[in-house]
Amino acid sequence: CRLEAFFVGRFQRMDSDSEDINVVQINNFLDFLKSQEKTLLLFYMEKWLGNDVFEFAINELKLQQLTIENLDLSGSRDESIANLSLFSNETIEKLSIWTNSMRYNDIIVETLKVCRSLRMLELRTINQKILDTMVEFNHELEFMIVDNFTAYMPPERAVLRKLKKMIIQVHCADNFRDLVGGRGDYTSFETAFLYAAKSLRRRWDVNNSSLYRQRF
């Protein structure tokens, strides 16, 4: 068969005391991915499956969309997670990575550095380091969805000129909004950010119930 979309749900690596089985399991899975690399466009991982799978997805597959729904739910106790070898990617246009732990921020940063064709980005949190990385490497971004915007300093120059829309679920950083709001000539990023913050504040004032995530 030749797949265009692949959802990996229940697959997981064995416990760490079965390392020989782990190696065989991951190698077999990588062999399957290699057999689909000419056609696979969308790859959805319900949780982290280890460095080998992630590196192959970024470096070798010609994906248009990559999703990791629960980066926190590792399929193994993989302590090499900080030793990723990511090279470059010219095809991924939509990236979704969901994690509640700051431990994985470096993975997100390194991924953003190599995925320079991104048009849509979904993250749980955009902190200052992640924002600075986006400003430097992700100039094609048009849409962003983020739960927590915790960056505290706006970019110093006009960046992310193609940005059209940002969706923020949880209250954004007041300090950042105040700094951006004091400028007279807004960049595309600042305009999209201010509109998202204004829309959020309006919804929050009108209805103090839990905010919902909007989807495109």
Secondary structure, DSSP 8 states (H G I E B T S, - for coil): ---SEEEE-S-----GGGHHHHHHHHHHHHHHHHHTTTT--EEEEEE---HHHHHHHHHT---SEEEEEETTS-SS--GGGG------BSS--EEEE--S-GGGHHHHHHHHHHBTT-SEEEEEEE-HHHHHHHHHH-TT--EEEEEEE---S--SS---TT--EEEE-S---HHHHHHHHT-SS--HHHHHHHHHHHHHHHHHHH--S-------
